[in-house]
Amino acid sequence: MTAGISLDWRDDIPIWKQIKDRLVAAIMDGTFSEGEAIPSVRQLALELRVNPLTVSRAFAELADDGLLDKKRGIGMYVAQGVSSNLLARERELFLQTEWPEIEKRIAQLGISKQELLKTRGTK
């Protein structure tokens, strides 16, 4: 499967948004490097078994966010210099939206800092 993007869709989030999020993750983890071409709309739509317009919307959002550059007649490429900006943006988003909920759940469960650090190294 292209870029490790699965066919497992959540019902509570639009598919185009899930595709966008998975492509952002693929850029962050290095699956797609700066300057590298990403699969075409048609190719990705076929592989993911979704409407090409759905993939096109995800690509348009990524381009609007400055993560992808469109090279007319050639395709979409990961924008140069995007990795560090993307990491900073995603870190800030995590700290503002996800971490407070995680912190709240940790407190609800009564998990100590020592327990968290102890389990960090075990998998």
Backbone as CSV, one residue per row, in Angstrom:
resi,resn,N_x,N_y,N_z,CA_x,CA_y,CA_z,C_x,C_y,C_z
1,MET,0.848,-1.183,0.000,0.000,0.000,0.000,0.893,1.246,0.000
2,THR,0.535,2.205,-0.773,1.291,3.443,-0.901,1.436,4.152,0.438
3,ALA,2.663,4.476,0.763,2.983,5.300,1.940,2.415,4.748,3.236
4,GLY,2.143,3.467,3.265,1.617,2.899,4.492,0.224,3.387,4.830
5,ILE,-0.485,3.904,3.838,-1.836,4.402,4.078,-2.781,3.209,4.022
6,SER,-3.471,2.992,5.103,-4.356,1.831,5.190,-5.738,2.142,4.644
7,LEU,-6.503,1.091,4.490,-7.884,1.218,4.035,-8.855,1.279,5.202
8,ASP,-8.349,1.353,6.411,-9.204,1.412,7.596,-9.661,2.852,7.811
9,TRP,-10.938,3.105,7.543,-11.475,4.458,7.651,-12.331,4.588,8.897
10,ARG,-12.198,5.717,9.553,-13.066,6.042,10.692,-14.324,6.696,10.154
11,ASP,-15.441,6.384,10.771,-16.716,6.936,10.319,-16.947,8.376,10.768
12,ASP,-16.220,8.815,11.804,-16.479,10.138,12.369,-15.613,11.254,11.777
13,ILE,-14.739,10.912,10.841,-13.858,11.898,10.211,-13.960,11.723,8.696
14,PRO,-14.141,12.817,7.936,-14.222,12.684,6.481,-12.984,11.970,5.917
15,ILE,-13.190,11.149,4.899,-12.094,10.365,4.333,-10.989,11.271,3.792
16,TRP,-11.348,12.396,3.168,-10.312,13.293,2.635,-9.402,13.784,3.763
17,LYS,-9.981,14.034,4.927,-9.203,14.504,6.084,-8.288,13.387,6.587
18,GLN,-8.787,12.159,6.587,-7.961,11.034,7.014,-6.794,10.811,6.050
19,ILE,-7.053,10.970,4.756,-5.980,10.848,3.766,-4.951,11.949,3.991
20,LYS,-5.428,13.162,4.200,-4.530,14.289,4.465,-3.669,14.003,5.690
21,ASP,-4.302,13.566,6.784,-3.560,13.282,8.012,-2.527,12.182,7.817
22,ARG,-2.879,11.173,7.044,-1.949,10.060,6.811,-0.787,10.493,5.923
23,LEU,-1.044,11.390,4.979,0.049,11.910,4.163,0.964,12.816,4.984
24,VAL,0.390,13.604,5.881,1.197,14.425,6.790,2.103,13.510,7.617
25,ALA,1.543,12.431,8.143,2.335,11.477,8.933,3.435,10.851,8.080
26,ALA,3.139,10.551,6.813,4.131,9.957,5.917,5.271,10.939,5.625
27,ILE,4.951,12.210,5.563,5.994,13.223,5.371,6.832,13.338,6.645
28,MET,6.153,13.351,7.794,6.874,13.493,9.062,7.788,12.304,9.341
29,ASP,7.366,11.092,8.990,8.201,9.926,9.291,9.220,9.626,8.190
30,GLY,9.250,10.464,7.153,10.255,10.307,6.112,9.868,9.378,4.980
31,THR,8.650,8.865,4.991,8.199,8.022,3.887,8.276,8.812,2.584
32,PHE,7.873,10.081,2.660,8.040,11.005,1.547,8.980,12.106,1.990
33,SER,10.069,12.291,1.257,11.071,13.302,1.589,10.779,14.606,0.863
34,GLU,11.377,15.668,1.351,11.251,16.962,0.686,11.714,16.826,-0.763
35,GLY,10.921,17.379,-1.670,11.254,17.341,-3.088,10.827,16.063,-3.785
36,GLU,10.344,15.088,-3.047,9.939,13.809,-3.633,8.507,13.877,-4.155
37,ALA,8.271,13.198,-5.269,6.921,13.110,-5.822,6.063,12.195,-4.960
38,ILE,4.801,12.547,-4.832,3.850,11.669,-4.152,3.008,10.997,-5.237
39,PRO,2.315,9.922,-4.898,1.493,9.243,-5.909,0.459,10.197,-6.506
40,SER,0.071,9.911,-7.724,-0.944,10.745,-8.377,-2.300,10.545,-7.710
41,VAL,-3.198,11.485,-7.980,-4.562,11.394,-7.455,-5.187,10.070,-7.880
42,ARG,-5.080,9.746,-9.145,-5.691,8.519,-9.661,-5.083,7.275,-9.030
43,GLN,-3.757,7.262,-8.926,-3.082,6.101,-8.346,-3.502,5.888,-6.898
44,LEU,-3.479,6.960,-6.122,-3.840,6.847,-4.712,-5.323,6.499,-4.548
45,ALA,-6.182,7.098,-5.356,-7.617,6.792,-5.287,-7.866,5.318,-5.595
46,LEU,-7.177,4.788,-6.586,-7.330,3.383,-6.955,-6.863,2.476,-5.818
47,GLU,-5.691,2.781,-5.261,-5.140,1.962,-4.183,-5.993,2.018,-2.920
48,LEU,-6.547,3.203,-2.627,-7.343,3.367,-1.409,-8.822,3.048,-1.630
49,ARG,-9.180,2.812,-2.889,-10.571,2.497,-3.245,-11.536,3.618,-2.845
50,VAL,-11.125,4.836,-3.190,-11.961,6.001,-2.926,-12.106,6.805,-4.212
51,ASN,-13.037,7.724,-4.205,-13.271,8.605,-5.339,-12.054,9.516,-5.532
52,PRO,-11.593,9.710,-6.774,-10.472,10.619,-7.016,-10.704,12.032,-6.475
53,LEU,-11.957,12.488,-6.456,-12.240,13.816,-5.911,-11.912,13.891,-4.423
54,THR,-12.049,12.776,-3.722,-11.708,12.721,-2.297,-10.208,12.927,-2.110
55,VAL,-9.417,12.234,-2.909,-7.954,12.382,-2.843,-7.558,13.779,-3.289
56,SER,-8.213,14.272,-4.320,-7.914,15.615,-4.826,-8.136,16.673,-3.752
57,ARG,-9.185,16.513,-2.968,-9.448,17.477,-1.887,-8.334,17.433,-0.843
58,ALA,-7.880,16.228,-0.495,-6.775,16.098,0.466,-5.517,16.770,-0.079
59,PHE,-5.223,16.542,-1.360,-4.054,17.157,-1.979,-4.176,18.679,-1.994
60,ALA,-5.370,19.176,-2.307,-5.584,20.628,-2.346,-5.348,21.241,-0.969
61,GLU,-5.826,20.584,0.066,-5.617,21.071,1.438,-4.123,21.094,1.774
62,LEU,-3.423,20.029,1.387,-1.984,19.964,1.665,-1.229,21.049,0.895
63,ALA,-1.651,21.319,-0.314,-1.036,22.393,-1.096,-1.344,23.751,-0.473
64,ASP,-2.590,23.950,-0.041,-2.972,25.203,0.617,-2.177,25.419,1.903
65,ASP,-1.854,24.315,2.583,-1.058,24.391,3.816,0.429,24.572,3.538
66,GLY,0.812,24.549,2.262,2.217,24.731,1.888,3.055,23.470,2.010
67,LEU,2.400,22.325,2.144,3.146,21.070,2.293,3.471,20.419,0.956
68,LEU,2.646,20.680,-0.049,2.864,20.116,-1.378,2.980,21.233,-2.403
69,ASP,3.812,20.979,-3.397,3.945,21.876,-4.542,3.451,21.138,-5.776
70,LYS,2.638,21.828,-6.574,2.150,21.229,-7.808,3.040,21.671,-8.952
71,LYS,3.552,20.680,-9.675,4.345,20.967,-10.867,3.472,20.579,-12.056
72,ARG,2.987,21.593,-12.715,2.009,21.405,-13.797,2.492,20.357,-14.798
73,GLY,1.620,19.387,-15.039,1.918,18.342,-16.006,2.843,17.254,-15.495
74,ILE,3.370,17.427,-14.280,4.313,16.441,-13.732,3.730,15.759,-12.501
75,GLY,3.163,16.534,-11.592,2.565,15.947,-10.397,2.775,16.798,-9.160
76,MET,2.514,16.175,-8.030,2.645,16.846,-6.734,3.923,16.373,-6.055
77,TYR,4.601,17.329,-5.416,5.860,17.051,-4.730,5.809,17.613,-3.324
78,VAL,6.506,16.953,-2.409,6.627,17.468,-1.055,7.449,18.758,-1.135
79,ALA,6.932,19.811,-0.558,7.584,21.121,-0.619,8.940,21.092,0.087
80,GLN,9.866,21.868,-0.442,11.186,21.998,0.174,11.059,22.759,1.486
81,GLY,11.798,22.345,2.489,11.832,23.040,3.765,10.617,22.797,4.641
82,VAL,9.793,21.836,4.266,8.547,21.625,4.987,8.722,20.807,6.271
83,SER,9.725,19.964,6.334,9.859,19.027,7.461,9.953,19.713,8.817
84,SER,10.826,20.682,8.958,10.991,21.332,10.263,9.749,22.142,10.637
85,ASN,9.152,22.827,9.669,7.936,23.597,9.940,6.777,22.677,10.309
86,LEU,6.687,21.562,9.623,5.618,20.604,9.892,5.766,20.013,11.279
87,LEU,6.975,19.649,11.639,7.219,19.089,12.969,6.851,20.095,14.054
88,ALA,7.251,21.335,13.889,6.925,22.375,14.876,5.416,22.578,14.973
89,ARG,4.740,22.593,13.840,3.292,22.774,13.824,2.569,21.611,14.493
90,GLU,2.985,20.394,14.171,2.342,19.210,14.739,2.616,19.077,16.239
91,ARG,3.817,19.464,16.675,4.125,19.450,18.100,3.218,20.416,18.855
92,GLU,3.065,21.612,18.317,2.215,22.629,18.948,0.758,22.165,18.992
93,LEU,0.298,21.594,17.893,-1.064,21.066,17.834,-1.269,19.959,18.869
94,PHE,-0.300,19.067,18.990,-0.372,17.991,19.982,-0.455,18.564,21.393
95,LEU,0.421,19.518,21.696,0.454,20.086,23.044,-0.820,20.859,23.383
96,GLN,-1.445,21.461,22.388,-2.657,22.237,22.637,-3.931,21.404,22.639
97,THR,-3.980,20.366,21.808,-5.241,19.630,21.666,-5.230,18.230,22.252
98,GLU,-4.175,17.475,22.022,-4.158,16.084,22.458,-3.617,15.906,23.881
99,TRP,-2.531,16.591,24.187,-1.894,16.402,25.489,-2.814,16.714,26.669
100,PRO,-3.595,17.784,26.637,-4.477,18.038,27.788,-5.419,16.871,28.083
101,GLU,-5.922,16.215,27.051,-6.802,15.066,27.251,-6.034,13.868,27.809
102,ILE,-4.830,13.669,27.328,-3.986,12.574,27.834,-3.640,12.828,29.296
103,GLU,-3.262,14.054,29.596,-2.919,14.427,30.965,-4.114,14.227,31.905
104,LYS,-5.286,14.595,31.421,-6.509,14.415,32.207,-6.755,12.930,32.478
105,ARG,-6.579,12.105,31.470,-6.796,10.659,31.617,-5.772,10.047,32.567
106,ILE,-4.538,10.488,32.505,-3.491,10.017,33.423,-3.887,10.331,34.858
107,ALA,-4.381,11.547,35.074,-4.813,11.948,36.415,-6.005,11.107,36.872
108,GLN,-6.957,10.871,35.979,-8.128,10.053,36.315,-7.720,8.648,36.756
109,LEU,-6.707,8.117,36.106,-6.250,6.757,36.409,-5.273,6.705,37.573
110,GLY,-4.855,7.877,38.028,-3.935,7.932,39.157,-2.548,7.393,38.831
111,ILE,-2.117,7.586,37.595,-0.796,7.108,37.180,0.248,8.142,37.579
112,SER,1.275,7.687,38.260,2.333,8.598,38.705,3.358,8.818,37.588
113,LYS,4.138,9.873,37.751,5.202,10.173,36.795,6.199,9.022,36.746
114,GLN,6.489,8.433,37.908,7.424,7.316,37.972,6.904,6.114,37.169
115,GLU,5.603,5.854,37.273,5.021,4.738,36.496,5.128,4.990,34.995
116,LEU,4.884,6.217,34.598,4.983,6.549,33.185,6.412,6.372,32.675
117,LEU,7.369,6.860,33.459,8.772,6.738,33.040,9.236,5.285,33.046
118,LYS,8.712,4.519,33.968,9.076,3.090,34.068,8.583,2.315,32.852
119,THR,7.373,2.611,32.389,6.806,1.871,31.263,7.304,2.389,29.918
120,ARG,7.914,3.516,29.906,8.396,4.142,28.674,9.372,3.257,27.935
121,GLY,10.245,2.573,28.658,11.269,1.753,28.021,10.820,0.354,27.691
122,THR,9.641,-0.046,28.140,9.173,-1.398,27.874,8.141,-1.400,26.773
123,LYS,8.236,-2.407,25.923,7.256,-2.527,24.818,6.873,-3.958,24.647
